[in-house]
C-alpha cells in the first residue's frame, strides 16, 4: 500500500483504504481532471501502486472507538472551504509558514508554473482551482527575528521604507520552479535600516501573490486571507495595492480547521457549498489605499527573481 498520509492514518484507524479527492489529485498518479489512474507515470517510474478508493471530501469514512471520521481534505483546500472560496475568481491566500495562493476557476485548468487543484468534491460537484506558493514567507519573518531585524511582530506594520529587495527563497522557489536557489538581499546600502529589510520582505511576499494571480489569467472577484501572518495589516495592505482590490480577513484566521468543520456540515446535508458564504463572520476589509507600487518596481523584482541561479 503506497499512498498519502491521510490514507495511511484512516487505514490504521478503520482498515478502510481510501484517499480523498483533494490529496489524490496532487499525487501525480491520478489525473486531477477525471480521477483516473495515469498509466504513463506508473510505467515511467516502474511502480504499480495499489490505488485507493477516491472519496469525496465530505464522505463518511468510518469509526474509531466511537469517533466518526467524516471529512478528509488537504490543508490549503480545507482553508479555501473555511473562507468560502468556492466560486470562480475568488482568491484564497494563506500566509503562514509559507504563502499559498489558490485561485478558483471554472472547470479543470492547466497553467504553466501553477498546480491544478481539486479544491473540494461533494457528490457530483467538483470545485477546481490553481495554486502557486512561496515556501518560506513566515519562516523568513522568523529568520529576521532570529537575527534581530524583527524584534516584535508589530514591526511588520511599521511604515514602508527603503528600496532594498529581499527574495526569501530560503529553501528554493516553486514559482518560478527553482528548488535549488537560495534567498538574496539586493540593493543594500550604508543607510539601509531594519525597516528597509522588513519592507523588502513584505513586498516580496505581495509580489509573489501578484505573480500567481496574474499567471492564473482569472479575473479576480475577491481576495481572502488567512493564516497567522495575515494578522499583519501591513502585509495585507501591500497585497491589496499590488492586486488593486481589497483583501478580506476574518477575525479568526485559522481557516483550515474551520473548513474541515464546514465540510462535515455539508456532508450531513446541513448546508450546501453555496451557503457557506453566510458562515463568514467578523470580516475586516484591508485596503492598500495610498500605497503606490509601481510597475517598474515589480518588474525589477521579477527580473531579479528570474536571474537567480543557485
N, C-alpha and C positions, 0 to 999 in steps of 0.2 A: 504494500500500500504506500503510494507516494502522492502526497497532495499538500494542501495548505494547512496552516496552523489551526484554524477554526475547525477544519475537518478532523484533524487529529484529536483535538480536545473533545469534540462531540462523540467521536468513535470511542474514546476512552470512557466517556460517561454513559453512553447509551448503546454502544455496539452497533450503531447505525452509521453507514458510510455515505456521507453526503458532503456536498460543497455548495456554498451559497453563490448566487449568480454574480455578485459584485467581485468576489475574490476569484472565482473560476475564470472570469473574463480577463483577469490580469496574469494568468499563469503562462500563457503562450501555447498551451496545449489545447485550449478551447477557443474557437472562433467567437469573439465578442459580438459579432453580427447575428449569429444564429445558434450559439451554444453547442455547435457540433465539433467533434474532435478534429484537430488539424494533423492529418496523417503525414504531411511533409515534414513537420517539425519533429515528430517522433522518429521518423525514418532517418533524418539527418543526425539526430542525437543518439540514435541507436538504442532507444529505450522504448519500453512498452508499458506505460503506466496504466494501472487499473483505474479508470475514471470513475469518480463517484456519481451518485445521483445529484444532478444540479437542481437545487431547490430555490424557491422564492425567498426574498429577504424577510418575508412575513410568515413563513411556514412554521407550523408546529413540528418540532423535531423529535421530542421525546421527553422523558422524565429522568431525573436523577435524585434519588432519595426524597421523592415528593416534590421536587422543584421542577417546574415545567420550563423547557427551553423552547422559546417561541420566535426568536429573531436572531438572524446572523447577518452581519454586514461588515465590509471593510471600513476602516476608521474614517477616511475622508468622505466616503459615500454616506455614512451614517451622519456625519456633520452636515452634509447637504440636506438630508431629511430634517435634521434638527433646526436648520434655518429656513426650512420650506423652500429650498432652491430646487424646484422640480419642474420648472417651465422654461421653455427656450428663452435665452437671453438673460437669465438670472446667473449671476456670478457669485460663487462662494469662495471666500478667502480665509483659510485657516492659518493664523500666524502663531506658531508655537515653536517647537524645536527647529522646524523649517517653515517655509511659507508655501502652501499648497493652493493653487488656483484652479478651480473647477468651473467650467463654463458649460451650462446645459444647452443641448442642441436638439433639433428636431430629427430624430432618427439617427442611425449609425453614421458616424463621420470620421474620416481619416484626415489628419492634418500633419504635415511633416513637422517632426520635432515634438509633437504632443502625443499624449497617451489616450487612446479611445477608452471610454469608461462605460460601464453599466452603473448608473447612479442608484437605481432601485428597480426591483422587479416584484410585481404582485399580480398574480393571475395572468391575464393577457396583456397587462400594461408593463412596458419596459421603458424606463426613462434613461436617456443616454446623455453623454457629455464628453468633453475632452479635458485633459489635465496637463499642466506644466508646474514644476515646482523648483524652489531653491532649497537645497537640503539643510542649510545651516544658518538661517536668519536669527532665530532665538539663540542658537549656540554662539553666534558671532557677538550678540549682546553680552552673553556670559563671558566670552573671551575678553571683551573690552572692560568688563567689570573686574575680571581677574587681574588685569594689568594696570588697573587703577584709572582708566579713562572714564568709565561709568562708575560713579560712587553710589548712586541710588537710581532706581528705575524712573523716578521723576525727571532725571536728566534727559530722558528721551523726549520730553515735551518742552524742552528749552527752545528759545528762538533759533532759527536756522542760521548757520554761519559758515563762511568759507567756501572754497571751491575744490576741496580735496575729493578724490574719487576712491572709494573702497569697494572692491569686488570680494564679497565674503565667500569665496569658493574654498572653504576650509577642508572639504572632502570631495572636491570636484563639482561639476555642474551637470544638471540634467538638460537644460536648455540655455545655450547650445549643448549638444551632447559631448561633453569633455570631462569624463570622470577622472582623468589623470591630472587635471590642472589644480593649482592651489591659489589661494587668495593673493590679492595685490592691493597695495595702497599707493596711489599716484598723486602727483602734484603737491606733495608735502613740502612745506617751506618753513623757514625760521619763525615765522609769525603764526603758523598753524596752531590752533588751540585744541583742547579736548573736545569742545563743542563742534569744531570742524570735522573731527573724526566721527562723532556721533551723527551729525548731519549727513555725512557721506554714506554711512551705513544705512540710514533710514531711506535716503534717496535711492540707493541701490536696490533695496527691497521693493520700493514703489516702482522703480523702473522694470524690475523683473515681472511684477504684476502686469504692467502695461504691455510688456513684450508678449506675455502669454495671451492676454485678451486680444491684442492686435493680431497675433498669429492665428487665433481661432477663426477670425473673419465673421464672427457672430455679433450683430448689433446688441449692445448692452441695454437691458431694461432696468436692472437694479443690481447693486453690489452689496453683499452682506458679509461682514467679517466676524470671525470668532477666534477662539484661542487666546491664551493669556497675554501674548504680545499685542493683541488687538486692543488691550486696555489703554495703549498709548494713543492719545488723541493726535499727537504729533505725527505718528506713522500714518494713521488713517487720513489725516488732512493731506499728506503728501500723495497718498494713493488716490484720493478724490481729485486732487489737482492734476495728476497725471492722466486719469481716465476721463475727466471732465464731467463726472456725475457724483452725487453724494454717496457716502458709504453708510450703510445701516449697521447698527450694532445693538444686540440685545444686552441687557444688563448682565444676564447670565451668559458668559462667553464659552461655557462648556457645552458645545453643541453635539458632540458625539454621543454622549450618554443620553441626552435628550432625544436624539434621533432614534436610538435603539428603543426607547420607551414608546415613541410615536409609531415605530414600525409594528410593535406589538398591538397597539390600538387599531392600526389599520388591519392587521391580520385577524383581529377579533371582530371586525366589522363595525367598530365604534366610530370610525371616521374614514374618509377617503383621502387619497393624496391631495385632491383639490381643496379639501377642507383644512389641511394643515396650516394654511396661511393664517387662520384665525387663532392658532396657538402661540403666535409670536406676541411677546409681552415686553413692556418697558423698553421700547425700541428708541435708541438715540440716533440722530442724524448728524453725521460729521461731514462738514464741507471744507473744501480747500480754497474757499474764497480768499482772495488777497495774496495767495501764493502764485508766483509766476515761475513755471518750469518751462524753459524754452526748448524748442525742438533741437536747437544746436547742442544744448547740454545733454539731452537724451541721446542724440546721435554720437556724441563723443564717448559717452558711456558704452554704447553698443560697440563702437569701434575698438575700445579697449578690451571689452569682453571677447570679441572675436579674435583679437590678437594674442590672447593667452595661449601659450604653447605647452608648458609643463611646469 
